[in-house]
């Protein structure tokens, strides 16, 4: 069972996806999906892995991983991932954060800025 502190920490972690774009390269037989991830959290992470799943209905067509290292709070990063040809046709992309939020070592220390 999670403690109150753990529940509060999880509630403050938020990732957002934007700028989703797909590009087909027919001569090479694959498609590229590009997207931006925003760490809209109160926390920074040493390593933030994400699982990217291409689904059609309930079927998983393909999946891949991207990782944001030293992902700062309020920072946005761009990623691209290649999938097989036609994997993205009539499909839905699901991006799942895989950060272990119960591991205190996953979180970067908070830096404090002092005016001089």
BELVENNOR-V919644 format. One record per residue. N is the residue number from 1. SS is DSSP state (H for helix, E for strand, C for the rest). NEAR is the number of other ideal C-beta (glycine too) atoms within 10 Angstrom. D_CENTER is the distance of its C-alpha to the mean C-alpha in whole Angstrom. Layout:
n = (N	N)
ss = (SS	SS)
near = (NEAR	NEAR)
d_center = (D_CENTER	D_CENTER)
This chain:
n = (1	2	3	4	5	6	7	8	9	10	11	12	13	14	15	16	17	18	19	20	21	22	23	24	25	26	27	28	29	30	31	32	33	34	35	36	37	38	39	40	41	42	43	44	45	46	47	48	49	50	51	52	53	54	55	56	57	58	59	60	61	62	63	64	65	66	67	68	69	70	71	72	73	74	75	76	77	78	79	80	81	82	83	84	85	86	87	88	89	90	91	92	93	94	95	96	97	98	99	100	101	102	103	104	105	106	107	108	109	110	111	112	113	114	115	116)
ss = (C	C	C	H	H	H	H	H	H	H	H	C	C	C	E	E	E	E	E	E	E	E	E	E	E	C	C	C	C	E	E	E	E	E	E	E	E	E	E	C	C	C	C	C	E	E	E	E	E	E	E	E	E	E	E	E	C	C	E	E	E	E	E	E	E	E	E	E	E	E	E	C	C	C	C	E	E	E	E	E	E	E	E	E	C	C	C	C	C	C	C	E	E	E	E	E	E	C	C	C	C	C	C	H	H	H	E	C	C	C	C	C	C	C	C	C)
near = (3	11	9	7	8	12	9	10	18	11	9	12	18	12	18	12	15	10	11	11	10	17	12	14	11	8	6	10	10	16	22	15	21	13	20	14	22	16	23	14	23	13	19	19	25	14	14	23	15	21	13	19	15	23	14	13	9	5	8	12	18	16	15	14	10	16	12	21	10	11	23	15	16	10	15	15	15	10	17	12	19	14	20	12	13	13	17	21	12	8	21	11	16	13	18	11	17	11	21	12	17	11	8	8	7	15	17	15	7	9	8	5	4	4	3	2)
d_center = (26	24	26	25	24	21	21	21	18	16	17	16	12	10	7	8	7	11	13	12	15	17	19	22	24	27	29	26	25	21	19	16	13	12	9	8	6	8	8	11	12	16	14	13	12	14	11	7	6	4	7	8	11	14	16	20	21	21	21	18	19	16	13	11	9	7	7	8	11	13	10	13	13	13	12	10	9	10	9	11	12	15	17	20	23	23	19	18	21	22	18	15	12	10	6	6	5	8	9	13	14	18	18	19	19	15	16	17	20	21	23	26	27	31	33	36)
